[in-house]
Amino acid sequence: MDILIMQLFSGLSLFTVLLLMALGLAIIFGLMGVINMAHGEFMALGAYTTYLTSIVVEQHTPGAMPIYLLVAGLLAFCVAFAAGYGVEWALIRHLYKRPLDTLLATWGLSLVMQQTFRSVFGAQEVGVPMPDWLLGSWKVTETIDIPLNGLFVMGLSIITTAAVFLLLFRSRWGLRVRAVTQNRIMSGAVGINTKKVDRLTFALGCGIAGLGGSAFTTIGSTGPSSGQLYIVDTFLVVVFGGVQSLLGTIASAFTIAESQSSLEFFMSGSMAKVITLLSIIGILLIRPEGLFAAKVRG
């Protein structure tokens, strides 16, 4: 039972990574209809930003090492946000309402970014030094230990999810985003700058992926193709949860992560993934709109 409980917590760690990835993708794909195959590379960009920050801080201000991870997370978000802003201006804005073209273009972008990472940082995976307050574990019982880095990532995902909710549903900018999503032509007619909304929305989604990459460095190493390991599962989370549904994204990420982690306790990892995928496909055949369908006025 203790092993099963720790396995379930391992599922929570996977849940937090999927949630941070899926939040950004839900904004880009769910609200904008853009299939961003380079979303995983923006996660890797955030991870490499954290890696570079750790090197700079360690060499020049070693006394700040206990808090460098907090600064690195903010930098990772800003770098990925700026990169996403530039990509939307240079590439994505020319491909709206052409989903297959966005798929091919962003897939090509992902290959370019992977090769750039490989040329700059090398093909080997890199890791970051952990602050002392993230080392060790929280001893729940005599036989159950919860890693502190997993708790940190979980807390970060909760804060990020709450911030995205407030931004989308409790701010004027979020109101503009939802208005453009429901009726782009009417939104432009009432004075909303739809191009600016699109650009900031895409950049925000990329920024959240970069923040997810920064959090990922605390539980795993980073390589040029690290982002591609999660892109399929992330798309699966968004589609299964229901397009344009923040609550659906959270529920879907939790369901997929815990199901896969629990099944791995009884069988191999590959079989656990196969059974999870087959179950999701079966549910989508019965409910193609996902777990939570967006309400649209007729």
Backbone torsions as a table, in degrees:
resi	resn	phi	psi	omega
1	MET	NA	-40.0	178.9
2	ASP	-62.6	-40.9	178.5
3	ILE	-64.1	-39.7	179.5
4	LEU	-64.9	-39.7	178.4
5	ILE	-63.3	-42.7	178.4
6	MET	-67.9	-31.8	176.3
7	GLN	-67.7	-37.6	177.2
8	LEU	-65.3	-37.6	176.2
9	PHE	-67.2	-34.4	174.1
10	SER	-60.2	-36.4	175.1
11	GLY	-64.4	-34.8	176.7
12	LEU	-66.2	-35.4	176.7
13	SER	-64.0	-44.1	175.8
14	LEU	-63.8	-37.9	178.6
15	PHE	-59.4	-43.5	-177.9
16	THR	-65.7	-40.2	178.4
17	VAL	-66.1	-46.2	178.7
18	LEU	-61.9	-38.3	-178.2
19	LEU	-67.0	-44.7	179.0
20	LEU	-63.4	-38.2	176.0
21	MET	-68.5	-44.9	-174.0
22	ALA	-71.1	-29.6	178.6
23	LEU	-60.1	-46.9	178.2
24	GLY	-65.5	-41.6	-178.8
25	LEU	-70.1	-33.7	178.4
26	ALA	-63.4	-35.8	177.6
27	ILE	-68.2	-44.6	-176.5
28	ILE	-73.7	-50.6	-176.5
29	PHE	-81.8	-44.8	-176.2
30	GLY	-70.1	-42.1	-175.5
31	LEU	-93.4	-26.5	-175.2
32	MET	-110.5	-16.9	-179.1
33	GLY	74.5	18.7	-179.8
34	VAL	-97.2	125.3	177.3
35	ILE	-87.5	98.9	-174.6
36	ASN	-96.5	93.8	178.6
37	MET	-74.6	-9.8	178.1
38	ALA	-94.5	10.7	-177.1
39	HIS	-60.8	-37.8	178.4
40	GLY	-64.6	-31.7	179.6
41	GLU	-71.6	-28.7	174.4
42	PHE	-69.4	-32.3	172.3
43	MET	-63.3	-46.0	178.6
44	ALA	-63.5	-34.5	177.5
45	LEU	-61.5	-42.9	176.8
46	GLY	-64.5	-37.6	179.1
47	ALA	-66.7	-43.2	178.9
48	TYR	-68.7	-32.2	174.9
49	THR	-62.0	-41.4	176.5
50	THR	-63.4	-40.0	178.9
51	TYR	-63.1	-45.7	179.0
52	LEU	-65.2	-38.4	178.3
53	THR	-62.0	-40.7	179.6
54	SER	-63.0	-37.9	179.9
55	ILE	-67.1	-46.2	-178.5
56	VAL	-62.9	-45.9	-178.7
57	VAL	-65.7	-40.8	-178.4
58	GLU	-65.3	-34.2	-177.5
59	GLN	-83.8	-35.0	-171.4
60	HIS	-107.7	-36.8	179.9
61	THR	-135.1	69.2	-176.4
62	PRO	-61.1	-21.8	178.7
63	GLY	-67.8	-17.8	-179.2
64	ALA	-92.2	4.5	-178.2
65	MET	-57.0	-35.4	-179.9
66	PRO	-61.8	-24.6	-177.5
67	ILE	-116.0	6.0	-174.3
68	TYR	-62.7	-29.8	-176.1
69	LEU	-65.4	-33.6	178.3
70	LEU	-68.2	-42.1	177.0
71	VAL	-66.8	-39.8	-179.7
72	ALA	-63.2	-38.0	178.4
73	GLY	-62.6	-42.7	178.4
74	LEU	-65.4	-42.1	177.8
75	LEU	-64.5	-40.5	179.5
76	ALA	-60.5	-42.9	177.5
77	PHE	-62.4	-45.6	-176.8
78	CYS	-66.1	-41.7	-179.5
79	VAL	-65.8	-46.3	179.1
80	ALA	-66.6	-36.4	176.7
81	PHE	-61.5	-47.9	-179.8
82	ALA	-64.1	-40.7	178.4
83	ALA	-64.8	-42.4	177.8
84	GLY	-63.9	-38.1	177.8
85	TYR	-61.3	-44.3	179.0
86	GLY	-67.6	-39.3	179.1
87	VAL	-64.8	-39.9	178.7
88	GLU	-63.8	-41.0	-178.8
89	TRP	-69.5	-41.3	-174.7
90	ALA	-82.9	-28.7	-170.2
91	LEU	-129.8	-57.6	-168.6
92	ILE	-65.0	-36.9	-175.4
93	ARG	-62.9	-19.0	178.8
94	HIS	-87.0	-5.1	-170.5
95	LEU	-122.0	13.0	179.3
96	TYR	-63.2	145.6	-177.4
97	LYS	67.2	17.5	175.4
98	ARG	-132.1	72.3	-171.6
99	PRO	-59.0	-38.3	179.8
100	LEU	-67.7	-34.4	177.4
101	ASP	-68.3	-38.6	177.6
102	THR	-65.8	-35.2	178.1
103	LEU	-61.8	-49.4	-178.3
104	LEU	-66.7	-42.0	-177.8
105	ALA	-65.4	-45.0	-178.8
106	THR	-73.1	-28.3	173.9
107	TRP	-65.0	-43.1	175.1
108	GLY	-62.5	-39.3	177.4
109	LEU	-62.3	-38.8	179.8
110	SER	-63.4	-39.8	178.0
111	LEU	-65.0	-40.2	178.3
112	VAL	-63.5	-43.8	-178.9
113	MET	-67.3	-38.8	177.9
114	GLN	-62.1	-43.5	179.8
115	GLN	-67.9	-33.5	176.5
116	THR	-64.5	-45.4	176.5
117	PHE	-59.6	-41.1	-178.0
118	ARG	-66.4	-38.0	-178.7
119	SER	-72.9	-36.6	-176.0
120	VAL	-83.2	-45.5	-172.6
121	PHE	-106.1	-8.6	-178.2
122	GLY	90.5	167.5	-176.5
123	ALA	-80.6	-18.9	-178.1
124	GLN	-75.6	148.9	176.6
125	GLU	-73.9	149.5	-179.0
126	VAL	-122.9	155.0	178.3
127	GLY	-128.2	169.4	179.7
128	VAL	-118.2	149.6	176.2
129	PRO	-69.8	141.0	-177.9
130	MET	-93.9	133.1	173.3
131	PRO	-60.9	153.7	-177.4
132	ASP	-58.8	-33.1	-176.5
133	TRP	-74.6	-6.4	176.0
134	LEU	-104.5	-2.1	178.8
135	LEU	-85.0	151.4	178.1
136	GLY	89.3	-162.5	-175.3
137	SER	-149.4	164.5	175.9
138	TRP	-96.7	117.5	-175.7
139	LYS	-85.7	100.7	-178.7
140	VAL	-72.4	-49.5	175.3
141	THR	-133.5	-172.6	180.0
142	GLU	-65.0	-24.7	-175.2
143	THR	-119.0	-1.9	-178.3
144	ILE	-116.3	118.2	177.7
145	ASP	-118.4	129.5	178.3
146	ILE	-108.5	118.4	-179.6
147	PRO	-60.8	137.5	-178.9
148	LEU	-68.5	-32.6	178.7
149	ASN	-66.1	-33.8	175.4
150	GLY	-65.8	-39.0	176.7
151	LEU	-65.4	-36.8	178.5
152	PHE	-63.7	-47.2	-180.0
153	VAL	-63.7	-37.9	178.9
154	MET	-64.0	-44.0	177.9
155	GLY	-63.2	-40.1	178.8
156	LEU	-63.4	-40.2	179.8
157	SER	-66.3	-36.9	178.1
158	ILE	-65.1	-44.9	179.2
159	ILE	-63.7	-42.6	-179.8
160	THR	-64.5	-42.5	179.0
161	THR	-62.6	-42.9	178.3
162	ALA	-63.5	-39.5	179.4
163	ALA	-65.6	-41.2	178.6
164	VAL	-64.3	-41.1	178.5
165	PHE	-61.1	-47.7	-179.9
166	LEU	-63.6	-37.7	-178.6
167	LEU	-67.7	-40.1	-176.0
168	LEU	-82.6	-31.6	-172.0
169	PHE	-117.8	-3.4	-179.3
170	ARG	-132.5	23.0	179.5
171	SER	-138.9	158.7	179.3
172	ARG	-65.6	-35.8	178.6
173	TRP	-65.6	-41.0	177.5
174	GLY	-63.0	-35.9	176.8
175	LEU	-63.5	-39.5	177.7
176	ARG	-65.7	-41.6	179.2
177	VAL	-60.3	-47.3	-179.1
178	ARG	-67.5	-32.4	177.7
179	ALA	-67.2	-43.9	179.0
180	VAL	-65.4	-36.3	179.1
181	THR	-63.7	-41.3	-177.1
182	GLN	-77.0	-41.8	-176.9
183	ASN	-155.2	95.4	-175.7
184	ARG	-64.7	-43.4	-176.6
185	ILE	-64.6	-45.8	-179.9
186	MET	-67.1	-35.6	178.6
187	SER	-63.1	-42.5	176.6
188	GLY	-65.5	-33.8	-178.9
189	ALA	-67.2	-28.7	-179.0
190	VAL	-93.9	9.1	172.0
191	GLY	103.7	4.6	178.4
192	ILE	-79.2	129.2	177.3
193	ASN	-77.7	91.9	-173.5
194	THR	-65.6	-32.6	179.6
195	LYS	-66.1	-40.9	178.5
196	LYS	-66.9	-39.4	177.8
197	VAL	-62.2	-44.4	178.9
198	ASP	-59.8	-45.7	-175.6
199	ARG	-65.6	-45.1	-180.0
200	LEU	-68.7	-34.6	179.2
201	THR	-66.0	-45.6	177.9
202	PHE	-62.7	-43.4	-179.7
203	ALA	-64.1	-39.0	178.8
204	LEU	-63.2	-43.3	178.3
205	GLY	-60.3	-41.3	177.9
206	CYS	-68.2	-38.1	178.8
207	GLY	-62.7	-40.6	177.9
208	ILE	-65.3	-37.9	175.9
209	ALA	-62.7	-40.0	177.0
210	GLY	-63.2	-39.4	176.0
211	LEU	-63.8	-39.0	175.6
212	GLY	-62.1	-38.0	177.2
213	GLY	-65.3	-37.9	176.8
214	SER	-63.4	-42.3	177.6
215	ALA	-66.3	-34.4	-178.3
216	PHE	-62.3	-30.5	-177.9
217	THR	-63.9	-20.1	-179.4
218	THR	-80.6	-13.9	-178.3
219	ILE	-122.5	-2.1	-179.9
220	GLY	-165.1	165.9	177.9
221	SER	-86.7	162.7	-174.3
222	THR	-116.5	132.9	175.6
223	GLY	-130.7	172.7	-178.7
224	PRO	-58.0	-30.0	-177.5
225	SER	-108.9	19.1	-178.1
226	SER	-61.3	-38.4	-178.0
227	GLY	-64.2	-32.5	-178.3
228	GLN	-69.0	-18.4	179.5
229	LEU	-68.0	-21.9	-174.5
230	TYR	-113.6	-8.1	-171.1
231	ILE	-65.7	-39.7	-179.6
232	VAL	-66.4	-47.0	178.3
233	ASP	-61.7	-34.9	-179.3
234	THR	-68.1	-44.2	175.5
235	PHE	-61.5	-38.8	179.3
236	LEU	-62.0	-40.8	178.5
237	VAL	-61.3	-45.8	-177.1
238	VAL	-65.9	-45.0	-178.2
239	VAL	-69.5	-42.7	-178.5
240	PHE	-67.8	-36.2	-179.4
241	GLY	-73.4	-24.6	-176.9
242	GLY	111.1	121.0	-178.1
243	VAL	-61.4	138.8	178.3
244	GLN	72.0	15.0	-179.0
245	SER	-116.8	111.7	177.9
246	LEU	-67.7	-42.8	177.6
247	LEU	-62.6	-38.7	178.2
248	GLY	-64.5	-37.2	177.7
249	THR	-62.8	-43.3	179.3
250	ILE	-64.9	-48.5	-178.3
251	ALA	-63.8	-39.7	-179.3
252	SER	-67.0	-44.0	179.1
253	ALA	-61.4	-42.1	-180.0
254	PHE	-65.9	-44.8	-178.0
255	THR	-62.9	-46.9	-177.6
256	ILE	-67.1	-44.5	-177.5
257	ALA	-65.4	-46.7	-177.8
258	GLU	-70.3	-36.9	178.7
259	SER	-63.6	-46.6	-178.9
260	GLN	-65.1	-43.2	-179.1
261	SER	-66.5	-40.6	-179.5
262	SER	-67.2	-40.3	180.0
263	LEU	-67.2	-31.2	178.5
264	GLU	-65.2	-20.5	177.1
265	PHE	-68.5	-28.8	-175.3
266	PHE	-104.8	-17.5	-176.5
267	MET	-149.6	-176.1	-178.5
268	SER	-71.4	161.3	-178.7
269	GLY	-63.6	-38.5	-179.6
270	SER	-66.7	-41.1	178.4
271	MET	-67.9	-35.5	177.5
272	ALA	-62.6	-41.0	178.9
273	LYS	-67.5	-40.1	179.5
274	VAL	-62.2	-46.9	-179.4
275	ILE	-64.6	-39.6	177.7
276	THR	-61.8	-45.3	179.7
277	LEU	-63.9	-43.6	179.5
278	LEU	-63.1	-38.8	178.6
279	SER	-64.2	-42.8	179.9
280	ILE	-65.6	-41.8	177.9
281	ILE	-60.8	-42.1	178.6
282	GLY	-62.3	-41.4	179.3
283	ILE	-67.8	-39.3	179.6
284	LEU	-68.0	-28.8	175.4
285	LEU	-65.5	-35.7	179.5
286	ILE	-82.0	-37.7	-177.6
287	ARG	-130.5	78.6	-173.6
288	PRO	-64.5	-20.4	179.6
289	GLU	-79.1	-5.0	179.5
290	GLY	95.4	-177.2	-177.5
291	LEU	-64.5	-41.7	-178.2
292	PHE	-126.6	108.0	179.5
293	ALA	-82.1	139.2	178.5
294	ALA	-72.0	137.1	178.0
295	LYS	-83.6	123.8	-179.0
296	VAL	-121.5	132.3	179.2
297	ARG	-72.9	139.2	179.8
298	GLY	-82.6	NA	NA
